[in-house]
Amino acid sequence: MPVPLSILDLAPLVSGGDVRDALRRTLDLARRAEQFGYHRYWVAEHHFTPGVASSQPALLLGQIAAVTDHIRLGSGAVQTGFQTSLSIVEQFGLLDALYPGRFDLGLGRSGQAGKEVKRLLEEEKKEQQERVVDGLLIPKPFSWAPIFASKRTELAGRFLHQPGADPLGLSDVLDQIEALLAGPVVDDEGNAVTATPGAGADLQVWLLGSSGGESARTAGARGLPFAANYHVAPAKVLEAVGAYRESFVPSAALAEPYVMVSADVLVAEDDATARQLAKPFAVWVRSIRSGLGAVPFPSIEEAEAYEWTDLDRQLVADRVATRFAGSPRTVAEGLRTLQRVTGADELLVTTITHDHAERVRSFELLAKEWPA
């Protein structure tokens, strides 16, 4: 049975462009993705990021739904540490009321402040060297802890959290979301509240994760579908899918585990053209890894003029090496390897280029090469 392909979009800004331009490109790409036959179209949630316009998934998804007809739409992922369960349910309940049965509520535990940094520090104690597993590169892990502990992150946190707020843990958030979706919620004394809109919404709830930690285990234990991030944390993808499957308990939502794995891709007519178009990617990743937040995506000329240091190259090495860039056949072969090694039931691909037409063309070429 063919493995479905889906898209993750950051609504990226490019150098020389602006937010309005980025959002127009996203709406156009979503329409094209539906025409090309992609299964889902997900948008991310990023804050204080100069090169990303996708900061409020529900708002953006409403605009995408208005210009598409049937492709499933979702969040990859709502950061549960930054808002209440009620606000999440109401946002996606409103979307479902307007466009019934089309939405995936993808959730992540990002935004849980000190808990997040502590988790990262603990995970980095586990030593792992670069290796190749049945043709799939599993690189040495990159350390995110300094970025999460930086002064810039601290400043951003002042605006992302209410003073004194202590975000709920992932399981508590899920308990509340499930209760509100089932609605009404009744206390021991018989008092009831109902999320309107929200209660009864036809949403598919997902968890996303970058390691074999809480998100993967919780998704398995609750019988929810799980998305593992090869494109963000390639070193941890096998650990993530393994923890999910080991923890899986059948539920009303799923009788068996369902895993989607993400990947960075860039497809062009031939390998040489793809390599040329891919040049700005490393500069863009460097901006993320240095703690500045993703900058507007550079042009090829800007990338060629960038002066690299050895530290820069180390910062981006794992993401550059695990991006699938090349002709349709080259990229499809890489994705088949990723699917085989991870056992993915679905693949979630993301692509950024400076030129919008080249980005659309990349998704079109891949869709034509991938079996329907």
Secondary structure, 3 states (H helix, E strand, C coil): CCCCEEEEECCECECCCCHHHHHHHHHHHHHHHHHHCCCEEEECCCCCCCCECCCCHHHHHHHHHHHCCCCEEEECCEEHHHCCHHHHHHHHHHHHHHCCCCEEEEEECCCCCHHHHHHHHHHCCCCCCCEEECCEEECCCCCCHHHHCCHHHHHHHHHHCCCCCCCCCHHHHHHHHHHHHHCCEECCCCCEECCCCCCCCCEEEEEEECCCCHHHHHHHHCCCCEEEECCCCHHHHHHHHHHHHHHCCCCCCCCCCCEEEEEEEEECCCHHHHHHHCHHHHHHHHHHHCCCCCCCECCHHHHHHCCCCHHHHHHHHHHHHCCEEECHHHHHHHHHHHHHHHCCCEEEEECCCCCHHHHHHHHHHHHHHCCC
